[in-house]
């Protein structure tokens, strides 16, 4: 695929996509660059954006913005408000950290191996800053044959499954299931890391884990190459009605520690994510001035195995999540997952797949659920600071076990 066929990498040139807007790009540079470039970007962003109108995606970068401005010696009048956001992030992450430690220990005692995923996996090994960005939940990967035992263990420890649906109804069509405990902490139990690559055996990822000491607990994480591909693929999409931005911070942390570029290229090819990774790494290189080999980008763009399906999937992921686009994306993924089946078998499996994606118990509810989702999407509006600023965490977070 030629470089010119990539989706444009800025909403300034291509609006209504999952690429950051011009205002968000200023914030990204202010939060993640160094020296005068970061301070200049912050000054421009501050002139153009009212803090009360910051969207949810930008809000999640404010803790890193606060730390970056402090490190650069800024005394801007915004800092006290940014500090409150940072303290909130630090406090919430302390709760998640405590839940992750307890869950990992419980799984280990039951003989169930666990792998840390996403932002929680970056703590300790890549950054010591517990408030570096807000996290929604703890993400843990367990083997497929241990999922039922892991679910029973978590429920015995006081976690409640968010979906009141038997696991066997959606185990083949989803990658995880959510839990919540009494303090309101969320945990995502995965049997596959990637929501959109269920056709890749989970063994592929288990073979690419590494043993780590995570806050004194022996556990595992994905190796740096897979982690980078994961961060880019997970980040290049919409989250609700806003693009995701924290993947840029995660990717920068991974690249600062260092990755093996040959392993990154091999992983992207094996997962058929060369188009996604080329687009993501090109943006990182252009916006954050990171040292990414041009030879790697060329190899990703010229991968002979890159398919029309992969390019179409990336386009849909980057497009605004309208009802039509979301339906097209889920349908495209189904036909790729089930490529090994006959047309008749695909026809038979599609209702069960749709029910699993919609998180409902009966295929007969699909029409009603689709109608309700269409209405919700039509009515959805982006979240702003004004809706997020109810921030009053205690001065100290409870100690992690």
Secondary structure, 3 states (H helix, E strand, C coil): CCHHHCCCCCCCCCCCECCCCHHHHHHHHHHHCCHHHHHHHHHHHHHHCCHHHCEHHHHCCHHHHHHHHHHCCCCCCCHHHHHHHHHHHHHHHHHHHHHHHHHHHHHHHCCCCCEECHHHHHECCCECCCCCCCCCCEEEECCHHHHHHHHHHHHHCCCEECCCCCHHHCCCCCCEEEEECCCCCEEEEECCCCCCCCCCCCHHHHCCEEEEEECCEEEEEECHHHHHHHHHHHHCCEECCEECCHHHHHHHHHHHHCCCHHHHHHHHHHCCCHHHHHHHHHHHHHHHCCCCCHHHHHHHHCCCCCCHHHHHHHHHHHECCCHHHHHHHHHHHHHHHCCCCCHHHHHHHHHHHHHHHHCCCCHHHHHHHHHHHHHHHHHCCCCEHHHHCCCCCCCCCCCCC
